[in-house]
Protein backbone atom coordinates (compact mmCIF):
# COMPACT_ATOMS: atom_id res chain seq x y z
CA UNK A 1 0.00 0.00 0.00
CA UNK A 2 1.09 3.55 -0.66
CA UNK A 3 -0.23 7.00 -1.44
CA UNK A 4 0.11 8.81 -4.74
CA UNK A 5 0.45 12.59 -4.87
CA UNK A 6 2.77 14.76 -6.98
CA UNK A 7 5.39 16.45 -4.78
CA UNK A 8 8.21 18.79 -5.80
CA UNK A 9 10.99 19.19 -3.25
CA UNK A 10 12.79 22.51 -2.68
CA UNK A 11 15.82 21.12 -4.56
CA UNK A 12 13.65 20.48 -7.64
CA UNK A 13 13.43 16.70 -7.26
CA UNK A 14 9.99 15.34 -8.02
CA UNK A 15 8.18 12.28 -6.82
CA UNK A 16 4.65 10.99 -6.64
CA UNK A 17 4.83 7.86 -4.50
CA UNK A 18 4.54 8.12 -0.71
CA UNK A 19 5.17 5.15 1.56
CA UNK A 20 5.54 4.56 5.25
CA UNK A 21 9.30 4.61 5.78
CA UNK A 22 9.37 3.97 9.51
CA UNK A 23 6.53 2.73 11.67
CA UNK A 24 7.05 2.02 15.34
CA UNK A 25 4.26 1.41 17.82
CA UNK A 26 3.86 0.52 21.44
CA UNK A 27 0.40 -0.75 22.27
CA UNK A 28 1.00 -0.66 26.02
CA UNK A 29 1.98 3.02 25.92
CA UNK A 30 -0.66 3.77 23.26
CA UNK A 31 1.80 5.53 20.98
CA UNK A 32 2.98 5.26 17.39
CA UNK A 33 5.65 7.03 15.35
CA UNK A 34 5.43 7.19 11.56
CA UNK A 35 7.77 8.64 8.92
CA UNK A 36 6.33 9.28 5.47
CA UNK A 37 8.89 8.80 2.69
CA UNK A 38 8.70 10.20 -0.85
CA UNK A 39 9.89 8.17 -3.83
CA UNK A 40 10.07 9.15 -7.48
CA UNK A 41 7.60 6.38 -8.35
CA UNK A 42 6.53 2.86 -7.43
CA UNK A 43 9.47 1.33 -9.31
CA UNK A 44 12.00 3.30 -7.26
CA UNK A 45 10.20 2.40 -4.04
CA UNK A 46 10.34 -1.29 -4.98
CA UNK A 47 13.96 -1.30 -6.12
CA UNK A 48 15.43 0.99 -3.43
CA UNK A 49 13.04 1.08 -0.45
CA UNK A 50 15.77 2.34 1.89
CA UNK A 51 16.60 5.30 -0.33
CA UNK A 52 13.65 7.67 -0.65
CA UNK A 53 14.05 11.12 -2.15
CA UNK A 54 13.14 12.55 1.26
CA UNK A 55 11.20 12.02 4.43
CA UNK A 56 8.33 14.47 4.01
CA UNK A 57 6.38 14.19 7.24
CA UNK A 58 6.25 12.67 10.70
CA UNK A 59 3.14 11.55 12.51
CA UNK A 60 2.93 10.84 16.22
CA UNK A 61 -0.21 9.15 17.47
CA UNK A 62 -0.74 9.12 21.22
CA UNK A 63 -3.50 8.11 23.59
CA UNK A 64 -6.92 8.91 22.05
CA UNK A 65 -5.50 9.33 18.52
CA UNK A 66 -3.69 6.02 18.89
CA UNK A 67 -6.93 4.39 19.98
CA UNK A 68 -8.81 5.96 17.09
CA UNK A 69 -6.56 4.30 14.50
CA UNK A 70 -4.69 1.46 16.18
CA UNK A 71 -6.84 0.08 18.98
CA UNK A 72 -7.95 -3.54 18.69
CA UNK A 73 -11.41 -2.35 17.65
CA UNK A 74 -10.07 0.02 14.97
CA UNK A 75 -7.81 -2.66 13.51
CA UNK A 76 -10.61 -5.22 13.58
CA UNK A 77 -12.87 -2.78 11.70
CA UNK A 78 -10.13 -2.55 9.04
CA UNK A 79 -10.10 -6.36 8.65
CA UNK A 80 -6.89 -6.58 10.65
CA UNK A 81 -4.95 -4.35 8.24
CA UNK A 82 -2.73 -2.26 10.50
CA UNK A 83 -1.05 -0.36 7.65
CA UNK A 84 -4.42 0.57 6.20
CA UNK A 85 -5.12 2.31 9.49
CA UNK A 86 -1.70 3.98 9.50
CA UNK A 87 -2.25 5.39 6.01
CA UNK A 88 -5.70 6.62 7.04
CA UNK A 89 -4.10 8.44 9.97
CA UNK A 90 -1.40 9.94 7.72
CA UNK A 91 -4.09 11.36 5.44
CA UNK A 92 -6.30 12.66 8.24
CA UNK A 93 -4.02 13.85 11.03
CA UNK A 94 -1.57 16.78 10.96
CA UNK A 95 1.96 15.80 10.02
CA UNK A 96 5.01 17.40 11.56
CA UNK A 97 7.45 18.94 9.06
CA UNK A 98 10.89 17.47 8.41
CA UNK A 99 13.69 20.00 7.74
CA UNK A 100 11.06 22.65 7.03
CA UNK A 101 9.35 20.47 4.43
CA UNK A 102 5.68 19.65 4.85
CA UNK A 103 3.09 18.34 2.44
CA UNK A 104 -0.03 20.36 3.18
CA UNK A 105 -2.45 18.57 0.84
CA UNK A 106 -1.79 14.97 1.92
CA UNK A 107 -5.52 14.46 2.44
CA UNK A 108 -5.88 14.61 -1.36
CA UNK A 109 -3.48 11.70 -1.95
CA UNK A 110 -4.88 8.61 -3.65
CA UNK A 111 -4.48 5.19 -2.08
CA UNK A 112 -2.54 2.82 -4.35
MIKOL-233987 format. One record per residue (C-alpha): y, x, z; residue number from 1. Coordinates in steps of 0.5 Angstrom, whole numbers. Layout:
BEGIN
<site north="Y" east="X" up="Z" seq="NUM"/>
...
END
This chain:
BEGIN
<site north="0" east="0" up="0" seq="1"/>
<site north="7" east="2" up="-1" seq="2"/>
<site north="14" east="0" up="-3" seq="3"/>
<site north="18" east="0" up="-9" seq="4"/>
<site north="25" east="1" up="-10" seq="5"/>
<site north="30" east="6" up="-14" seq="6"/>
<site north="33" east="11" up="-10" seq="7"/>
<site north="38" east="16" up="-12" seq="8"/>
<site north="38" east="22" up="-6" seq="9"/>
<site north="45" east="26" up="-5" seq="10"/>
<site north="42" east="32" up="-9" seq="11"/>
<site north="41" east="27" up="-15" seq="12"/>
<site north="33" east="27" up="-15" seq="13"/>
<site north="31" east="20" up="-16" seq="14"/>
<site north="25" east="16" up="-14" seq="15"/>
<site north="22" east="9" up="-13" seq="16"/>
<site north="16" east="10" up="-9" seq="17"/>
<site north="16" east="9" up="-1" seq="18"/>
<site north="10" east="10" up="3" seq="19"/>
<site north="9" east="11" up="11" seq="20"/>
<site north="9" east="19" up="12" seq="21"/>
<site north="8" east="19" up="19" seq="22"/>
<site north="5" east="13" up="23" seq="23"/>
<site north="4" east="14" up="31" seq="24"/>
<site north="3" east="9" up="36" seq="25"/>
<site north="1" east="8" up="43" seq="26"/>
<site north="-1" east="1" up="45" seq="27"/>
<site north="-1" east="2" up="52" seq="28"/>
<site north="6" east="4" up="52" seq="29"/>
<site north="8" east="-1" up="47" seq="30"/>
<site north="11" east="4" up="42" seq="31"/>
<site north="11" east="6" up="35" seq="32"/>
<site north="14" east="11" up="31" seq="33"/>
<site north="14" east="11" up="23" seq="34"/>
<site north="17" east="16" up="18" seq="35"/>
<site north="19" east="13" up="11" seq="36"/>
<site north="18" east="18" up="5" seq="37"/>
<site north="20" east="17" up="-2" seq="38"/>
<site north="16" east="20" up="-8" seq="39"/>
<site north="18" east="20" up="-15" seq="40"/>
<site north="13" east="15" up="-17" seq="41"/>
<site north="6" east="13" up="-15" seq="42"/>
<site north="3" east="19" up="-19" seq="43"/>
<site north="7" east="24" up="-15" seq="44"/>
<site north="5" east="20" up="-8" seq="45"/>
<site north="-3" east="21" up="-10" seq="46"/>
<site north="-3" east="28" up="-12" seq="47"/>
<site north="2" east="31" up="-7" seq="48"/>
<site north="2" east="26" up="-1" seq="49"/>
<site north="5" east="32" up="4" seq="50"/>
<site north="11" east="33" up="-1" seq="51"/>
<site north="15" east="27" up="-1" seq="52"/>
<site north="22" east="28" up="-4" seq="53"/>
<site north="25" east="26" up="3" seq="54"/>
<site north="24" east="22" up="9" seq="55"/>
<site north="29" east="17" up="8" seq="56"/>
<site north="28" east="13" up="14" seq="57"/>
<site north="25" east="12" up="21" seq="58"/>
<site north="23" east="6" up="25" seq="59"/>
<site north="22" east="6" up="32" seq="60"/>
<site north="18" east="0" up="35" seq="61"/>
<site north="18" east="-1" up="42" seq="62"/>
<site north="16" east="-7" up="47" seq="63"/>
<site north="18" east="-14" up="44" seq="64"/>
<site north="19" east="-11" up="37" seq="65"/>
<site north="12" east="-7" up="38" seq="66"/>
<site north="9" east="-14" up="40" seq="67"/>
<site north="12" east="-18" up="34" seq="68"/>
<site north="9" east="-13" up="29" seq="69"/>
<site north="3" east="-9" up="32" seq="70"/>
<site north="0" east="-14" up="38" seq="71"/>
<site north="-7" east="-16" up="37" seq="72"/>
<site north="-5" east="-23" up="35" seq="73"/>
<site north="0" east="-20" up="30" seq="74"/>
<site north="-5" east="-16" up="27" seq="75"/>
<site north="-10" east="-21" up="27" seq="76"/>
<site north="-6" east="-26" up="23" seq="77"/>
<site north="-5" east="-20" up="18" seq="78"/>
<site north="-13" east="-20" up="17" seq="79"/>
<site north="-13" east="-14" up="21" seq="80"/>
<site north="-9" east="-10" up="16" seq="81"/>
<site north="-5" east="-5" up="21" seq="82"/>
<site north="-1" east="-2" up="15" seq="83"/>
<site north="1" east="-9" up="12" seq="84"/>
<site north="5" east="-10" up="19" seq="85"/>
<site north="8" east="-3" up="19" seq="86"/>
<site north="11" east="-5" up="12" seq="87"/>
<site north="13" east="-11" up="14" seq="88"/>
<site north="17" east="-8" up="20" seq="89"/>
<site north="20" east="-3" up="15" seq="90"/>
<site north="23" east="-8" up="11" seq="91"/>
<site north="25" east="-13" up="16" seq="92"/>
<site north="28" east="-8" up="22" seq="93"/>
<site north="34" east="-3" up="22" seq="94"/>
<site north="32" east="4" up="20" seq="95"/>
<site north="35" east="10" up="23" seq="96"/>
<site north="38" east="15" up="18" seq="97"/>
<site north="35" east="22" up="17" seq="98"/>
<site north="40" east="27" up="15" seq="99"/>
<site north="45" east="22" up="14" seq="100"/>
<site north="41" east="19" up="9" seq="101"/>
<site north="39" east="11" up="10" seq="102"/>
<site north="37" east="6" up="5" seq="103"/>
<site north="41" east="0" up="6" seq="104"/>
<site north="37" east="-5" up="2" seq="105"/>
<site north="30" east="-4" up="4" seq="106"/>
<site north="29" east="-11" up="5" seq="107"/>
<site north="29" east="-12" up="-3" seq="108"/>
<site north="23" east="-7" up="-4" seq="109"/>
<site north="17" east="-10" up="-7" seq="110"/>
<site north="10" east="-9" up="-4" seq="111"/>
<site north="6" east="-5" up="-9" seq="112"/>
END
